[in-house]
């Protein structure tokens, strides 16, 4: 089986490069195709999926929620996918990718050699998917953080099974299910 991940931006690709080897069985190959933002991803989905002719390929679409309604966004993406005649697992990152980092402050601490784990006890950070602007929050806490290099640093250190971000857990669960049973 081959998995193709269509993602919104390059930082998502870099993070997935660090975490997918921890999620996927060794026999599964994967390819990550980053886009230049939401609009580019949404325009590209139908073309890439419809034109993909490699047998036994499954698709995963990863999109930031930002300020959109999560259910409406997922339905919009589902309608785009349906036009291709193929199927895809669609996962929405609640708010922004940095929410996933707040779900594993141990990994962020290790990546930047700074103990941030006590932040997880603060009400503001307890539920990572509810942080209003996680990208901005992370930049306040770790001023040297850059999106792409930060994703490269943090991804390999993340504990796949201990992340407190619900959208991260849903992503992992969806990918694992896809590799075992087919599409969710």
N, C-alpha and C positions, 0 to 999 in steps of 0.2 A: 504494500500500500504506500502511496505517496500522498503527503499532505501539503496543500498550498495555503499559506496564510496571506490573506490580503489585509494589509494594515494601513492605518491612516498616515503614519509618519515614520521617519527613520529611527527615532528613539524607541518606538515599539519594536522595530526589527532588532535593534541591539539588545533590548531586554529579552525578547524571545530567544535570541541566540544563546543567552545565558541560562534560561530556564527550561526550554524544550527538551534538552538532553536529560533532564531530571524527570520529565513527565512521560516522554515517549519511549516505547520499547525500542531496543536497538535495531530491530528489523525494519522499522518505519523510517523512510526518508522524508525530509521536509524541505520546503522552499518558502522563503518569506519575501513577499513583494511589498515594499514600502511605497507610499504615495505622498504627494505634496498637499496634505490636508484632507479635510472631509469632502470637499467638492470633487477633488481629483479622485479620491477613492470611490465615491458614489457613481461618478461618470464611468469609471474603469471596470466596475464589477461585472456588468453584463458583457462587455467586450472580452474581458479575460476569461470569464467562466465559459461563455458560449464557444470561444475559440480554442479552449484547452482540450486537446485530443489524446492526452496520455492516459492509457487505461488504468483503472483502479486508483484514480485520484479523488480525494475528498478535499473540500474547501472549508476554511475557517475564516470568517470576517471579524476583525477586531476594530472597534470604533469607539472613540471617546464620547461620553454623554455631553460633557460641558453643561450648558444650561437647558438642553433639550429635554422633553418628556421622554423618559427611557422607553416606555411601551410604544409610543408613537414612532420613535426613531427605529426601534426594532421592526415594527410593521412596515415602515418605509423601506428598510433594507430588505426585508422578506419579499416585498413586491418586486423589487429590482431583481432579486435572485430568481423568483418564479418565472420571469420573462426569459430566462436562459434555458429552462427545462431541466436544470440541474438543481442539486440541493447543496446547502451549506449550513454549517453551524455558525450562528451569529452571536457574538458576545459583545456586550456594551461595557466599557470601563466606566464605572460610576464616577462621574465628574471628569477626572483626568488620570493619566497613567501614574502620576505621583501619588495618587490615593493608594495604589498597590504598594508603594514604598513605605507609606505610613503604616500599612498593615504588617510590615516586617522591619521595625525600627532596629532590630539587631543587625540585619544585613546592611542597613544604611550606616549604622555605627561602625561596623567593620570596614565598610567601603571608605569611610572618611576618617577613621581612627578617632572617633569622638563618641562618647557614651550618650546616646539619645534614647535609650530604652526607657528611662523614667517618664518620658513624654507620653508613653502609652497609657499611663495612669490618669493623665489629665483629661477632663471631660471633652475638651475641644478635639482631642486626637483619638479618643476611645473607639469611635466608629469611623474608620478612615473614609468610607464612601460618603460620609455626610460633611466632610470638610469642604467648605465653600469654594476655596481656590487653592487646592493642594500644591499646585506648581509654585504659586507665590509664597505659601507657607514654608515650603521646603527651601526656597531661596532665602527666606529670612533666617532660617535655622542653620543652613549650610550655604553661606554666600558664594562659595567656590563651585557649587553644583552647576553643571552644565547638562542640558538634556541628553545629548548623545553619549558623551563620555561618562556621565553619571549612570546611564542605563547599562553601559558596558561594565562599570565598576560594581553596581549593585546586583544585577541579574544573577551572576554565578554564585553569589553569596546568599541568595534568598532560599528560605526553607519553604518548599512547596506545600507542605502539609500543616504549617503553623501560621500562615498568613491570616490576619484578622479582617481583611477586606473581603466582603461577601462577593463582590464582582470578580475578584481574583479567584476565589474558591469556585465560583460558577464557571469561569474560564477553564480552570484545571479539570474540573469534573466533566465539562463538555468535551474537552480534548481526549481525556482518558476513555470516556464512553465511546467516542467516535472510533478510537483505535480498537476497541473490543467488540462493539456491537453494530456499528454503522452510524448513521446520522441521528442526532437528537433534535 
